[in-house]
Amino acid sequence: MAADPLIDALFRSPAAPACLASAAPVRAAGTRSRGGNAMSRTRAALLDGARRAVEASGTKITMAQVAAAAGVAKATLYNHFRTREAVLSALLLEEVRSLVDRHGSEPLATALAGAANDLSGHRLLRTLALVEPGTLVGLARIDPARPAWQLARSAVGDLLAGGGVSGVDLVLRWLASFVVNPARPESVRADAELLLASLPAATDGAGASAQAS
């Protein structure tokens, strides 16, 4: 089967022009910028609009649909993202970042179960399961070279190191399974407990490696 270009777009490398064009505004630590804050708010609104558009009709969205869902002019959208692929790439990274923000500071078992439950009930993923199953399978394919998986791997590594265990790759595969095969909360909790019981204790070297990943 030929590769779906939308899957490749969702996992576009950060070296690709579309991602460079859509990078979030960065300012020096300790500084404040009204313009920068406004750009960040606009970008967040655009990604919210993109999320609603994808939840409604899948990834075959147009830039006009994204702008309409965000309540902005197309020119404003193009100031932040030059292509649909750049929008989708940024949305994927933002969804992973949201998971990390929600669960990254929780105890290990709670964090893993919470992330798995969020993936199981994620409206965007469940929409793709109905209208674009091929794209959904692509999202569950682990590729450590891609930005979203790099972020996920780093967050899982930190959680495991904090819990004194190792097994980043095993945990990532476990979490990825809920992208395609959602489960009920009671089942998720039981599976998380079994998973944690199977993880080996981390040596000092393993913990440092997980944190550096």
C-alpha positions as CSV (number, residue, x, y, z in Angstrom):
1,M,0.0,0.0,0.0
2,A,1.4,3.4,-0.9
3,A,2.3,5.7,2.0
4,D,-0.4,8.2,2.9
5,P,1.1,11.7,2.4
6,L,-1.0,13.0,5.3
7,I,0.7,10.6,7.7
8,D,4.1,11.8,6.5
9,A,2.9,15.4,7.0
10,L,1.7,14.7,10.6
11,F,5.2,13.4,11.4
12,R,7.1,15.9,9.3
13,S,10.7,16.4,10.5
14,P,11.5,19.7,12.2
15,A,14.1,20.3,9.5
16,A,11.3,20.5,6.9
17,P,10.4,24.0,5.7
18,A,6.8,23.8,6.7
19,C,7.7,23.1,10.4
20,L,10.3,25.9,10.4
21,A,7.7,28.3,9.0
22,S,5.2,27.3,11.7
23,A,7.6,27.4,14.7
24,A,6.1,29.0,17.8
25,P,7.4,32.4,18.7
26,V,10.4,32.3,21.1
27,R,11.6,35.1,23.3
28,A,14.5,35.4,25.7
29,A,13.9,34.2,29.3
30,G,12.9,37.0,31.6
31,T,11.5,39.3,28.9
32,R,7.9,40.2,28.2
33,S,6.4,41.1,24.8
34,R,2.8,42.1,24.2
35,G,3.3,41.2,20.6
36,G,4.7,37.8,21.4
37,N,1.9,37.1,23.9
38,A,-0.7,38.1,21.3
39,M,1.0,35.8,18.7
40,S,1.0,32.9,21.2
41,R,-2.7,33.4,21.9
42,T,-3.5,33.6,18.2
43,R,-1.5,30.5,17.5
44,A,-3.4,28.7,20.3
45,A,-6.7,29.8,18.8
46,L,-5.6,28.6,15.4
47,L,-4.7,25.2,16.8
48,D,-8.0,25.0,18.6
49,G,-9.8,25.7,15.3
50,A,-7.7,23.1,13.6
51,R,-8.6,20.6,16.3
52,R,-12.3,21.3,15.8
53,A,-12.0,21.0,12.0
54,V,-10.2,17.7,12.2
55,E,-12.7,16.4,14.8
56,A,-15.5,17.3,12.4
57,S,-14.1,15.9,9.1
58,G,-10.7,14.4,9.6
59,T,-7.4,15.6,8.2
60,K,-8.7,16.4,4.8
61,I,-9.3,19.9,5.9
62,T,-8.6,23.1,4.0
63,M,-6.9,26.3,5.3
64,A,-10.3,28.0,4.9
65,Q,-11.9,25.5,7.2
66,V,-9.2,26.0,9.8
67,A,-9.5,29.8,9.6
68,A,-13.3,29.6,9.9
69,A,-13.2,27.3,12.9
70,A,-10.7,29.6,14.6
71,G,-12.8,32.7,13.8
72,V,-9.9,34.5,12.0
73,A,-9.1,35.6,8.5
74,K,-7.2,33.3,6.2
75,A,-4.4,35.9,6.1
76,T,-4.0,35.6,9.9
77,L,-3.7,31.8,9.5
78,Y,-1.1,32.1,6.8
79,N,0.9,34.4,9.1
80,H,1.5,31.4,11.3
81,F,1.2,28.3,9.1
82,R,1.9,28.3,5.3
83,T,0.3,24.9,4.6
84,R,-2.3,22.4,5.9
85,E,0.6,20.0,6.6
86,A,2.2,22.6,8.9
87,V,-1.0,23.0,10.7
88,L,-1.4,19.2,11.2
89,S,2.2,18.9,12.3
90,A,1.8,21.6,14.9
91,L,-1.5,20.2,16.1
92,L,0.0,16.8,16.7
93,L,2.9,18.2,18.7
94,E,0.4,20.3,20.7
95,E,-1.7,17.3,21.6
96,V,1.3,15.4,22.9
97,R,2.4,18.5,24.9
98,S,-1.1,18.8,26.4
99,L,-0.8,15.1,27.6
100,V,2.6,15.8,29.1
101,D,1.3,19.0,30.9
102,R,-1.7,17.1,32.3
103,H,0.1,14.1,33.6
104,G,3.8,14.8,33.7
105,S,3.8,15.8,37.4
106,E,1.6,12.9,38.6
107,P,2.8,9.7,40.3
108,L,3.9,7.2,37.8
109,A,0.9,4.8,37.9
110,T,-1.6,7.7,37.9
111,A,0.2,9.4,35.0
112,L,0.3,6.3,32.8
113,A,-3.3,5.4,33.4
114,G,-4.4,9.0,32.9
115,A,-2.5,9.3,29.6
116,A,-3.9,6.0,28.4
117,N,-7.5,7.0,29.3
118,D,-7.0,10.4,27.6
119,L,-5.9,8.6,24.4
120,S,-8.8,6.1,24.6
121,G,-11.4,8.9,24.8
122,H,-9.7,11.5,22.6
123,R,-12.3,12.9,20.3
124,L,-9.8,13.7,17.5
125,L,-8.4,10.1,17.6
126,R,-11.9,8.6,17.7
127,T,-12.9,10.7,14.6
128,L,-9.9,9.4,12.7
129,A,-10.8,5.9,13.7
130,L,-14.1,6.3,11.8
131,V,-13.0,8.4,8.8
132,E,-9.3,7.8,8.4
133,P,-8.1,4.6,10.0
134,G,-5.0,4.6,7.9
135,T,-3.9,7.9,9.4
136,L,-4.7,6.7,12.9
137,V,-2.5,3.7,12.4
138,G,0.3,6.1,11.3
139,L,-0.1,8.2,14.4
140,A,0.5,5.1,16.5
141,R,3.6,4.2,14.7
142,I,6.5,5.0,17.0
143,D,9.3,6.9,15.3
144,P,11.9,8.4,17.8
145,A,13.2,10.7,15.2
146,R,10.0,12.7,15.1
147,P,9.3,15.7,17.3
148,A,6.1,14.4,18.9
149,W,7.6,11.1,19.8
150,Q,10.8,12.8,21.1
151,L,8.6,14.8,23.5
152,A,6.7,11.7,24.5
153,R,9.8,9.7,25.0
154,S,11.4,12.4,27.1
155,A,8.3,12.7,29.3
156,V,8.0,9.0,29.8
157,G,11.7,8.7,30.6
158,D,11.4,11.4,33.3
159,L,8.4,9.6,34.8
160,L,10.1,6.3,34.9
161,A,13.3,7.7,36.3
162,G,11.3,9.4,39.1
163,G,9.6,6.0,39.8
164,G,13.0,4.2,39.9
165,V,12.2,1.9,37.0
166,S,13.3,1.7,33.3
167,G,11.6,0.5,30.1
168,V,10.8,3.6,28.1
169,D,10.3,1.8,24.8
170,L,7.9,-0.8,26.4
171,V,5.8,2.0,28.0
172,L,5.7,4.0,24.7
173,R,4.4,0.9,22.9
174,W,1.8,0.4,25.6
175,L,0.6,4.0,25.3
176,A,0.6,3.9,21.5
177,S,-1.7,0.9,21.6
178,F,-4.5,3.0,23.0
179,V,-4.4,5.3,20.0
180,V,-5.8,2.5,17.9
181,N,-7.5,0.3,20.6
182,P,-9.2,2.4,23.2
183,A,-10.1,0.7,26.6
184,R,-12.3,1.4,29.6
185,P,-10.8,3.1,32.6
186,E,-11.0,0.0,34.8
187,S,-9.2,-2.1,32.2
188,V,-6.6,0.6,31.7
189,R,-5.8,0.8,35.4
190,A,-5.4,-3.0,35.7
191,D,-3.2,-3.0,32.6
192,A,-1.1,-0.2,34.0
193,E,-0.5,-2.1,37.2
194,L,0.6,-5.2,35.3
195,L,2.9,-3.1,33.1
196,L,4.6,-1.4,36.1
197,A,5.0,-4.7,37.8
198,S,6.9,-6.0,34.7
199,L,9.3,-3.0,34.5
200,P,12.9,-3.6,35.7
201,A,14.4,-1.4,38.4
202,A,16.5,1.4,37.0
203,T,20.2,1.5,37.6
204,D,21.8,5.0,38.0
205,G,23.0,4.7,34.4
206,A,19.6,3.7,33.1
207,G,17.9,6.6,34.9
208,A,20.3,9.1,33.5
209,S,19.9,7.6,30.1
210,A,16.1,7.8,30.3
211,Q,16.2,11.4,31.4
212,A,18.6,12.3,28.5
213,S,16.5,10.5,25.9
